[in-house]
């Protein structure tokens, strides 16, 4: 969808039957300016116009002991990101360390039902596995009659068809004739072919 102008962030829109989800991939280098967090606010406000839910994931390299359990201290950028998460009602879903003893890879999300696991290590970070439930459309299916053609009395059907007077197809109005024709076939079907209701 778009790339950030002043941070290593890219935004992608995922279209689903139930609405659009915006996915942000963000790498924030260690010791980078706290302003990259501030610019995220503006991007969220813009992207929220195009999506019902947002997921911001990546190596964010922030420490905030009062918010992120596996941190060495509280920092300015950690405080700023924590405040942003609160302002936009984001939950932080990663609950285990991702690099050595620290939690540096975060998933901020404002969608229900999203599940995150910390999995295999790649290089010096553990991977983050994000599961986003897709919507399930529930339908109330009405009853329908199912015919069992393998048990039909085909001989009786042939005899009934042969004994019919079909002159109404030639003599009657076309609409009346077709209605009579279909009624005769449906009556024969109901009489000679076993059925069940599903």
HELIX and SHEET records of a PDB file:
HELIX    1   1 UNK A   35  UNK A   47  1                                  13    
HELIX    2   2 UNK A   76  UNK A   87  1                                  12    
HELIX    3   3 UNK A  149  UNK A  151  5                                   3    
HELIX    4   4 UNK A  154  UNK A  163  1                                  10    
HELIX    5   5 UNK A  168  UNK A  171  1                                   4    
HELIX    6   6 UNK A  174  UNK A  192  1                                  19    
SHEET    1   A 6 UNK A   2  UNK A   3  0                                        
SHEET    2   A 6 UNK A   8  UNK A  16 -1                                        
SHEET    3   A 6 UNK A  19  UNK A  27 -1                                        
SHEET    4   A 6 UNK A  53  UNK A  59  1                                        
SHEET    5   A 6 UNK A 105  UNK A 109 -1                                        
SHEET    6   A 6 UNK A  91  UNK A  92 -1                                        
SHEET    1   B 2 UNK A 115  UNK A 122  0                                        
SHEET    2   B 2 UNK A 125  UNK A 131 -1                                        
SHEET    1   C 2 UNK A 145  UNK A 147  0                                        
SHEET    2   C 2 UNK A 195  UNK A 197 -1                                        
END                                                                             
